Every structure is written in C-alpha cells, then in structure tokens.
C-alpha cells in the first residue's frame, strides 16, 4: 500500500518480488521453514486483484504448500460474507497454493530482470515527478476528487491522514486509492508504467519481443500487465474530465489534461505489449460484466460530481456570510426533516452529504473495489 503510494505500483511490485526472493535465499541458507504473510487490499493499487492470479505470480519457492494472508476489512464481506462466498474464496486460495507447488513459475531470466530494473527506475521517477514534485498536484488532487469530503466524513476505520496538516505523504493509502477510484481515473495504478514502457521501446524497438516473451512466459509480469489492463477497463478519462470541468480551477486544469494524455498513452503501450487490439480482449466475461455496469456507474459519477460542486459552492457561501459579505444562502422550500433523516446535523444543505455517501457506496460496489 504505502510503497505503491510512495513510488508507484510497478516499482513497488517489483521490489516486493525481489525482497521475497532474498528472504527465500536467507531461509535456505539457515535451514528455516519460511511462510510468507501477505496483506491484500481491495484494489490493485493496494495489492488486490484476483486471488488465483496473485498467488500464481509469486516468486518460485515462496509458497511451498503454505500461505498466510490477511484480508483487508473492506473486502471481508464480499469474500466471506455468506457461506457459499466463504467456501469459494477458500477454494481459490487452496487451488492456487496447490497449483503453485505442482507447477512452479519460472524464475525471471537475466535480461528480464535488467528490463524490469530499468522500468522500475523510470516509472518511479515519472510517478514522483507528478505526485511529489509538481507544485500544482496537491491542489488538483484535492479538488478533482472527493478526498476532502471523505476525510471529513466518519466512514473510514481510521483517520484519512496521519498528520492533519500534511500533504500527499501524510495521507493514508486507503483514501489515496479510494479518491481516484471514485473518479474512475485510478492514477496510482498506472502512473509511471506508460513512461517506462515507452522509454524501453524507444531505446531499442527490439525490446517489444522481449516484453512479449515476458508477458507470455513469466506469471509475475503477465499478472502485472493484466491487472493494469483490468483497471483500464474500469476507468474512464471522460468521467475524470467531468470532475475537472465542474470542480477544478482554470489554473490547474492543464495538469488534468496532461494526466489524461498520459492515461491514453499508457493504455496504448499496454495493449501493444500484451498483443491485444482492445482492453480485456482475453477476458470477454469480465468485459461484458463491466459493460453492463457502465450506465449505472456513469449516472452515479455524474450525480457525485454535481453534489460535490453544490457542497463546495454552499461552503463558500456560508464562509461569505460568516465574514459579513452580502448574499444569501439558497434555502430549500422544504424542511430538512422532510427531505432526509439520515444526518439532520450536517453542515451542508439538506440531503447533500447523504447523497454523496450513497454515490460513494454505489461506485465502490460497481467497481468491486474501494480503498
């Protein structure tokens, strides 16, 4: 989670892969039986994704018939909430653990490691240049997503920030991922990957053959690419543009335009490496399921963006009144108790905060991911 937030998902995943290999070497050297303990979040950005693929992509000799996993709170209900779900979840873990032992994945070849090391450096540099070094990014993030509102609402298990006055570095991984998931832009998952693929291919066009062999023969790389492809299937830069148009100031909007350009570029390079003509070409079942959810998700996103605009506009109006400026806050023709009973003590006009929470829950359910 936090390593992905600090360096981008590609680099974090590769470093985790190498760290596990090092642990196996030390355990073998001293005769220690090693059991890996994995913490898996709900989203790809926090180590989530299909259980079967995640286990099969682990380095050789890291499973050995046993595996320990902690499932993050936000996905417990969908994995263990009912008896048949619990059985299916445990079935997946058991089958993948056995398969990893009976058909161990191949170890990456030296040339594959060399390319991954280069890509990790490039992607981290690109990721940090945007997230930590661009002076306009924090303002963009906080206005283009519901991060501020999420932090004020009591809907998380812990405070959204470790330090109330801090920037991105103080933000916990869950709200960081959650905010981008809500706008269907998924920036923490793909940012840096496109630049890494682009530079590797421009340096030597023959690397496309190596990358495709990595994709076809190496489970870790295939799962890495497939998970990002799945995220692109759930994403929609047009929705992110809607949030920008309604919520972001004109001074910061060019940053959003540039990020959407990077999004589309990353998508093109991803398809090229996978050898696909379209997103989820190899998984038509999931593609159809996402197509069925699309109209409902779009309606929820439009509603959420409009509610955020109303909430922020009303907040500025309240501040203007408190400062003695002229103007009146628009009043609802009906009393709050007649409109909503969920939260009559909200500081916003009746129904807005409750509507926002409902859209957040609906989008999270439709995306099958939260934070």
C-alpha positions as CSV (number, residue, x, y, z in Angstrom):
1,X,0.0,0.0,0.0
2,X,2.4,2.7,1.2
3,X,5.2,1.6,-1.1
4,X,2.9,1.9,-4.0
5,X,1.8,5.4,-2.9
6,X,5.4,6.5,-2.5
7,X,6.9,5.0,-5.7
8,X,4.1,3.8,-8.0
9,X,2.7,0.3,-8.3
10,X,5.2,-1.1,-10.9
11,X,8.2,-0.3,-8.8
12,X,6.6,-1.4,-5.6
13,X,5.5,-4.8,-7.0
14,X,9.0,-5.5,-8.5
15,X,10.8,-4.6,-5.3
16,X,8.4,-6.8,-3.3
17,X,9.2,-9.7,-5.7
18,X,12.9,-9.3,-5.2
19,X,12.5,-8.9,-1.4
20,X,10.7,-12.3,-1.3
21,X,13.5,-13.9,-3.4
22,X,16.1,-12.6,-0.9
23,X,14.1,-13.9,2.1
24,X,13.9,-17.4,0.4
25,X,17.7,-17.4,0.0
26,X,18.3,-16.4,3.6
27,X,15.8,-19.0,4.8
28,X,17.5,-21.8,2.8
29,X,20.9,-20.7,4.0
30,X,20.0,-21.1,7.6
31,X,17.5,-24.0,7.3
32,X,14.4,-22.0,8.2
33,X,11.0,-23.0,7.1
34,X,9.6,-19.8,5.6
35,X,5.9,-18.9,5.4
36,X,5.0,-15.7,3.6
37,X,2.4,-13.4,5.3
38,X,0.6,-11.3,2.7
39,X,-1.7,-8.4,3.4
40,X,-4.1,-7.9,0.4
41,X,-6.2,-4.8,-0.1
42,X,-9.3,-4.5,-2.2
43,X,-7.8,-2.6,-5.1
44,X,-4.9,-3.3,-7.5
45,X,-3.2,-0.2,-6.1
46,X,-3.1,-1.8,-2.6
47,X,-2.1,-5.3,-3.6
48,X,-5.6,-6.6,-4.5
49,X,-6.8,-8.4,-7.6
50,X,-7.9,-11.9,-8.5
51,X,-6.7,-14.3,-5.7
52,X,-5.7,-17.1,-8.1
53,X,-3.5,-14.9,-10.3
54,X,-1.9,-13.2,-7.4
55,X,-0.7,-16.4,-5.8
56,X,0.5,-17.9,-9.1
57,X,2.6,-14.8,-9.8
58,X,4.6,-15.2,-6.6
59,X,8.3,-16.0,-7.0
60,X,9.5,-19.6,-7.0
61,X,9.9,-21.4,-3.7
62,X,7.9,-18.7,-1.8
63,X,4.7,-20.8,-1.3
64,X,5.8,-24.4,-0.7
65,X,2.3,-25.6,0.1
66,X,1.5,-23.0,2.8
67,X,0.5,-19.4,2.7
68,X,-0.8,-16.9,5.2
69,X,-3.0,-13.9,4.2
70,X,-4.7,-11.1,6.0
71,X,-7.7,-9.9,4.0
72,X,-8.4,-6.1,4.4
73,X,-11.6,-5.1,6.1
74,X,-13.3,-3.5,3.1
75,X,-13.3,-6.9,1.2
76,X,-14.2,-9.2,4.0
77,X,-17.9,-9.1,3.3
78,X,-17.7,-9.8,-0.4
79,X,-15.2,-12.7,0.2
80,X,-16.6,-14.2,3.4
81,X,-20.0,-12.6,4.0
82,X,-22.0,-15.6,3.1
83,X,-21.4,-19.4,3.4
84,X,-21.1,-20.0,-0.3
85,X,-18.8,-17.0,-0.8
86,X,-16.6,-18.1,2.0
87,X,-16.3,-21.6,0.5
88,X,-15.5,-20.2,-3.0
89,X,-12.8,-17.9,-1.5
90,X,-11.1,-20.6,0.5
91,X,-11.4,-22.9,-2.6
92,X,-9.5,-20.3,-4.7
93,X,-6.7,-19.9,-2.1
94,X,-6.3,-23.7,-1.8
95,X,-6.3,-24.4,-5.5
96,X,-3.8,-21.7,-6.3
97,X,-1.5,-22.7,-3.5
98,X,-1.5,-26.3,-4.7
99,X,-1.0,-25.3,-8.3
100,X,1.9,-23.0,-7.4
101,X,3.6,-26.0,-5.8
102,X,2.9,-28.6,-8.5
103,X,3.7,-26.2,-11.4
104,X,6.2,-23.6,-10.0
105,X,6.6,-20.4,-12.0
106,X,9.8,-20.0,-13.9
107,X,12.4,-17.7,-12.5
108,X,12.9,-14.5,-14.5
109,X,15.8,-14.5,-16.9
110,X,18.7,-12.1,-16.5
111,X,17.6,-10.0,-19.5
112,X,14.1,-9.8,-18.0
113,X,15.5,-8.6,-14.7
114,X,17.5,-6.0,-16.4
115,X,14.5,-4.6,-18.2
116,X,12.4,-4.6,-15.0
117,X,15.1,-2.8,-13.1
118,X,15.2,-0.1,-15.8
119,X,11.4,0.2,-15.9
120,X,11.2,0.4,-12.1
121,X,13.6,3.4,-12.1
122,X,11.8,5.2,-14.9
123,X,8.3,4.6,-13.5
124,X,9.3,5.8,-10.1
125,X,10.9,9.0,-11.5
126,X,7.8,9.8,-13.5
127,X,5.5,9.0,-10.6
128,X,7.3,11.2,-8.1
129,X,7.7,14.0,-10.6
130,X,4.0,14.3,-10.8
131,X,2.8,13.4,-7.3
132,X,5.5,14.9,-5.1
133,X,7.4,17.4,-7.2
134,X,4.6,19.2,-9.2
135,X,3.6,22.2,-7.1
136,X,0.0,22.1,-8.5
137,X,-0.7,18.4,-7.9
138,X,-1.9,18.6,-4.3
139,X,-4.5,21.3,-5.3
140,X,-5.5,19.3,-8.3
141,X,-5.9,16.0,-6.3
142,X,-8.0,17.7,-3.6
143,X,-10.3,19.5,-5.9
144,X,-10.7,16.8,-8.7
145,X,-11.6,14.0,-6.3
146,X,-13.8,13.7,-3.2
147,X,-10.7,13.3,-0.9
148,X,-11.6,16.3,1.2
149,X,-15.1,15.3,1.8
150,X,-14.1,11.7,2.5
151,X,-11.7,12.9,5.2
152,X,-14.4,14.9,6.9
153,X,-17.0,12.1,7.0
154,X,-16.9,9.3,9.5
155,X,-16.9,6.5,7.1
156,X,-13.4,5.1,7.5
157,X,-11.9,2.8,10.1
158,X,-9.1,5.3,10.8
159,X,-8.4,9.0,10.1
160,X,-7.6,9.6,6.5
161,X,-4.4,11.3,7.4
162,X,-1.6,10.6,9.8
163,X,-1.0,14.4,10.1
164,X,-3.9,16.7,9.6
165,X,-1.8,19.4,8.1
166,X,0.3,17.2,5.9
167,X,0.3,16.7,2.1
168,X,0.2,13.5,0.0
169,X,3.0,11.9,2.0
170,X,0.8,12.0,5.2
171,X,-2.3,10.6,3.5
172,X,-3.1,7.0,4.2
173,X,-3.1,4.6,1.3
174,X,-6.8,3.7,1.6
175,X,-8.2,7.3,1.0
176,X,-5.4,7.9,-1.6
177,X,-6.7,4.9,-3.7
178,X,-10.3,5.5,-2.8
179,X,-10.4,9.0,-4.1
180,X,-9.0,8.1,-7.5
181,X,-11.3,5.0,-7.7
182,X,-14.3,7.2,-7.2
183,X,-13.5,9.3,-10.2
184,X,-12.6,6.2,-12.2
185,X,-9.1,7.6,-13.1
186,X,-7.1,5.1,-11.0
187,X,-4.0,7.3,-11.2
188,X,-1.8,5.4,-8.6
189,X,-2.1,2.1,-10.5
190,X,-0.9,3.2,-14.0
191,X,1.1,6.4,-13.5
192,X,4.7,5.7,-14.5
193,X,4.1,2.5,-16.3
194,X,3.5,4.2,-19.7
195,X,6.7,6.2,-19.4
196,X,8.7,3.1,-18.5
197,X,7.3,1.0,-21.5
198,X,7.8,4.0,-23.8
199,X,11.4,4.5,-22.9
200,X,12.3,0.9,-23.1
201,X,10.8,0.5,-26.5
202,X,12.2,3.7,-27.9
203,X,15.7,2.8,-26.6
204,X,15.6,-0.4,-28.6
205,X,12.5,-1.4,-30.7
206,X,13.6,-5.0,-30.5
207,X,12.6,-4.9,-26.8
208,X,9.0,-5.4,-27.8
209,X,9.8,-9.1,-28.5
210,X,11.4,-9.4,-25.0
211,X,8.4,-7.8,-23.3
212,X,6.0,-10.1,-25.1
213,X,8.0,-13.1,-24.1
214,X,8.0,-11.8,-20.5
215,X,4.2,-11.5,-20.8
216,X,3.7,-14.9,-22.2
217,X,6.1,-16.9,-20.1
218,X,6.6,-15.1,-16.8
219,X,3.5,-15.1,-14.5
220,X,4.6,-12.1,-12.4
221,X,4.9,-9.8,-15.5
222,X,1.7,-11.2,-17.0
223,X,-0.3,-10.6,-13.9
224,X,1.2,-7.1,-13.5
225,X,0.1,-6.1,-17.1
226,X,-3.3,-7.9,-16.8
227,X,-4.2,-6.2,-13.6
228,X,-3.5,-2.7,-15.0
229,X,-5.5,-3.7,-18.1
230,X,-8.4,-4.6,-15.9
231,X,-8.1,-1.2,-14.2
232,X,-8.2,0.5,-17.6
233,X,-11.4,-1.5,-18.3
234,X,-13.0,0.0,-15.2
235,X,-11.6,3.5,-15.8
236,X,-12.9,6.3,-18.0
237,X,-11.0,9.5,-18.5
238,X,-14.1,11.2,-19.7
239,X,-15.6,10.9,-16.2
240,X,-12.4,12.4,-14.7
241,X,-12.7,15.3,-17.2
242,X,-16.3,15.9,-16.0
243,X,-15.0,16.2,-12.4
244,X,-12.3,18.6,-13.7
245,X,-14.8,20.8,-15.5
246,X,-17.1,21.1,-12.5
247,X,-14.6,21.3,-9.6
248,X,-11.1,22.3,-10.7
249,X,-9.9,25.9,-11.1
250,X,-8.7,27.1,-14.6
251,X,-5.1,27.4,-13.3
252,X,-4.9,23.7,-12.5
253,X,-7.0,22.2,-15.4
254,X,-4.0,21.9,-17.7
255,X,-2.5,19.3,-15.3
256,X,-5.6,17.2,-15.6
257,X,-5.4,17.4,-19.4
258,X,-1.8,16.3,-19.3
259,X,-2.6,13.3,-17.0
260,X,-5.4,12.2,-19.3
261,X,-2.9,12.3,-22.2
262,X,-0.6,10.1,-20.1
263,X,-3.5,7.8,-19.3
264,X,-4.3,7.2,-23.0
265,X,-0.6,6.8,-23.9
266,X,-0.2,4.2,-21.2
267,X,-3.2,2.3,-22.5
268,X,-1.7,2.2,-26.0
269,X,1.6,0.8,-24.8
270,X,-0.1,-1.7,-22.5
271,X,-2.1,-3.1,-25.4
272,X,1.0,-3.2,-27.6
273,X,2.9,-5.3,-25.1
274,X,0.0,-7.6,-24.4
275,X,-0.6,-8.0,-28.1
276,X,-4.3,-7.0,-27.7
277,X,-6.3,-4.9,-30.0
278,X,-8.7,-3.9,-27.3
279,X,-8.9,-3.8,-23.5
280,X,-9.8,-7.2,-21.9
281,X,-9.5,-9.0,-25.2
282,X,-8.5,-12.1,-23.3
283,X,-11.3,-11.9,-20.7
284,X,-14.6,-11.4,-22.5
285,X,-16.7,-12.4,-19.5
286,X,-15.3,-9.6,-17.3
287,X,-15.6,-7.2,-20.2
288,X,-19.3,-8.0,-20.6
289,X,-19.9,-7.6,-16.9
290,X,-18.3,-4.2,-16.8
291,X,-20.3,-3.2,-19.9
292,X,-23.5,-4.0,-18.0
293,X,-22.4,-1.9,-15.0
294,X,-21.3,1.1,-17.1
295,X,-24.6,3.0,-17.4
296,X,-25.3,2.8,-13.7
297,X,-21.8,3.8,-12.7
298,X,-21.9,6.8,-15.1
299,X,-25.1,8.0,-13.6
300,X,-23.6,7.8,-10.1
301,X,-20.5,9.6,-11.2
302,X,-22.5,12.5,-12.7
303,X,-24.6,12.7,-9.6
304,X,-21.5,12.7,-7.3
305,X,-19.7,15.4,-9.3
306,X,-22.8,17.7,-9.2
307,X,-23.2,17.1,-5.4
308,X,-19.6,17.9,-4.8
309,X,-19.9,21.1,-6.7
310,X,-23.1,22.1,-4.7
311,X,-21.4,21.2,-1.4
312,X,-18.3,23.2,-2.2
313,X,-20.3,26.2,-3.5
314,X,-22.5,26.2,-0.4
315,X,-19.4,26.0,1.8
316,X,-18.0,29.1,0.2
317,X,-21.4,30.9,0.6
318,X,-21.5,30.0,4.3
319,X,-18.0,31.4,4.7
320,X,-19.0,34.6,2.9
321,X,-21.9,35.1,5.3
322,X,-19.6,34.5,8.3
323,X,-17.2,37.1,7.0
324,X,-20.0,39.7,6.8
325,X,-20.3,39.7,3.0
326,X,-23.6,40.2,1.3
327,X,-25.6,37.4,-0.3
328,X,-28.0,34.7,0.9
329,X,-27.6,31.0,1.1
330,X,-30.2,29.4,-1.1
331,X,-32.9,27.8,1.1
332,X,-34.8,24.7,0.4
333,X,-38.6,25.2,0.2
334,X,-39.0,22.1,2.4
335,X,-37.7,21.5,5.9
336,X,-34.6,19.3,6.3
337,X,-36.6,16.6,8.3
338,X,-38.9,16.2,5.3
339,X,-36.0,15.7,2.9
340,X,-33.6,13.5,4.8
341,X,-33.5,11.8,8.2
342,X,-30.1,10.2,7.9
343,X,-28.0,13.2,9.1
344,X,-30.0,16.2,10.2
345,X,-26.9,17.7,11.9
346,X,-24.9,18.1,8.7
347,X,-23.3,21.5,8.0
348,X,-24.4,21.3,4.3
349,X,-27.8,22.0,2.8
350,X,-30.3,19.1,3.3
351,X,-29.5,15.8,1.7
352,X,-26.2,16.7,0.0
353,X,-23.9,14.8,2.4
354,X,-26.2,11.8,2.5
355,X,-26.4,11.7,-1.3
356,X,-22.6,11.9,-1.6
357,X,-22.2,8.9,0.8
358,X,-24.7,6.9,-1.3
359,X,-22.9,7.7,-4.5
360,X,-19.6,6.7,-2.9
361,X,-21.0,3.3,-1.8
362,X,-22.6,2.8,-5.2
363,X,-19.5,3.5,-7.2
364,X,-17.4,1.3,-4.9
365,X,-19.9,-1.5,-5.3
366,X,-20.0,-1.1,-9.1
367,X,-16.2,-1.0,-9.3
368,X,-15.9,-4.0,-7.0
369,X,-13.1,-2.0,-5.3
370,X,-13.0,0.6,-2.5
371,X,-9.6,1.6,-1.0
